[in-house]
């Protein structure tokens, strides 16, 4: 079946990975590397992070819940500090690729696990960043935000919701995400899944699947 749809994660794909910001914050505070990832891996379906991405708790409640989970693992870290790391920098090459795909007639979707914090879907901390993210979001034909849908990746329902919204079948879709755990359900239902480690790597693999060349953008 020919691909006619490309579905993107947002943080870590269209923008730089929040894990990079987490690691910088961990280093600054003398915490073990990947400590935030470790906290979020404990009870991953019902911990503070999961609840926040489904909008089942407020920012202040998340702050306290995450702090308790961090303390249980032996370190002090508040949830507010984690939230402050979430808004990554927009990758201009990925935005240019969105424009190229759209000009060629591909349907574009975005499935993002986000939280009800900050400004807009990208959880920006400034009006300028929020406006830049909003301009990127306008390129998508449909967007699903976990904090609004009440369901988060890797729950298969969220991928099916996107297919239903775009009126496509999974084998018609390519899915890009920076987390392997989120790629697995997409692949299991028949999508071509790309685990993103960098913008260049993602566009190289996407271009190979579509027999396209994406032109690098000078910044």
Secondary structure as GFF3:
##gff-version 3
##sequence-region A 1 219
A	DSSP	beta_strand	5	8	.	.	.	ID=ss1
A	DSSP	alpha_helix	18	29	.	.	.	ID=ss2
A	DSSP	alpha_helix	35	41	.	.	.	ID=ss3
A	DSSP	alpha_helix	48	53	.	.	.	ID=ss4
A	DSSP	alpha_helix	59	72	.	.	.	ID=ss5
A	DSSP	alpha_helix	79	83	.	.	.	ID=ss6
A	DSSP	alpha_helix	92	103	.	.	.	ID=ss7
A	DSSP	beta_strand	107	112	.	.	.	ID=ss8
A	DSSP	alpha_helix	127	137	.	.	.	ID=ss9
A	DSSP	beta_strand	142	145	.	.	.	ID=ss10
A	DSSP	alpha_helix	146	149	.	.	.	ID=ss11
A	DSSP	alpha_helix	156	166	.	.	.	ID=ss12
A	DSSP	three_ten_helix	170	172	.	.	.	ID=ss13
A	DSSP	beta_strand	173	177	.	.	.	ID=ss14
A	DSSP	alpha_helix	180	188	.	.	.	ID=ss15
A	DSSP	beta_strand	192	195	.	.	.	ID=ss16
A	DSSP	alpha_helix	199	210	.	.	.	ID=ss17
###
